Amino acid sequence: MVLVGLDRDEDAELMAAQLGAAGAINLIGITDVGALVGVLERAMVFVGVDSGPAALARALGMHAVIVGA
């Protein structure tokens, strides 16, 4: 599991802290668009909210689970 997002997202940081112990890789706040494409190209599935990264995942032809608010 790889976590991406904005470094100012407190919920994402809390999730990263909780999942870090389970082996999640925390890339929150350190991925630009190019790095995100690289991460997505290596991923099996995208799980997230309807956002820019979700649109990118769909454009790459990935299987995606989009979570609504």
C-alpha positions in Angstrom: 0.0 0.0 0.0 1.3 3.4 -1.0 -0.2 6.6 0.5 -0.1 9.8 -1.5 -1.7 13.2 -0.9 -1.1 16.7 0.2 1.1 17.2 3.3 -1.4 19.6 4.7 -4.1 16.9 4.8 -4.4 16.0 8.5 -6.6 13.0 7.9 -4.0 11.6 5.5 -1.2 12.1 8.0 -3.2 10.3 10.7 -3.9 7.4 8.3 -0.3 7.3 7.4 0.7 7.0 11.0 -1.8 4.3 11.6 -0.9 2.3 8.5 2.8 2.8 8.7 3.1 0.1 11.2 1.4 -2.3 8.8 4.0 -1.6 6.1 2.4 1.1 4.1 4.7 3.4 2.2 4.1 7.0 3.0 4.6 9.3 0.1 2.3 12.0 1.3 3.5 15.5 0.4 6.5 14.3 -1.6 5.1 13.1 -4.9 4.7 15.5 -7.9 2.6 14.5 -10.9 5.5 12.7 -12.6 6.2 10.6 -9.5 2.5 9.9 -9.0 2.3 8.5 -12.6 5.3 6.2 -11.8 3.6 5.0 -8.6 0.3 4.4 -10.4 2.0 2.5 -13.3 3.3 0.0 -10.8 0.1 -0.3 -8.8 -2.5 -3.1 -9.1 -5.5 -1.0 -8.1 -6.3 2.6 -7.1 -8.5 3.3 -4.1 -9.3 6.9 -3.3 -11.7 9.8 -3.7 -12.8 11.3 -7.0 -9.8 13.6 -7.5 -6.9 14.3 -9.9 -5.0 11.1 -8.9 -8.2 9.1 -9.6 -8.6 10.7 -13.0 -5.0 9.9 -13.7 -5.5 6.3 -12.6 -8.5 5.9 -14.9 -6.5 7.5 -17.8 -3.8 4.9 -17.3 -6.5 2.2 -17.6 -6.2 1.0 -13.9 -8.8 -0.8 -12.0 -10.1 1.9 -9.5 -12.4 2.0 -6.5 -13.6 5.6 -6.2 -15.0 6.4 -2.7 -17.7 9.2 -2.6 -18.2 11.7 0.2 
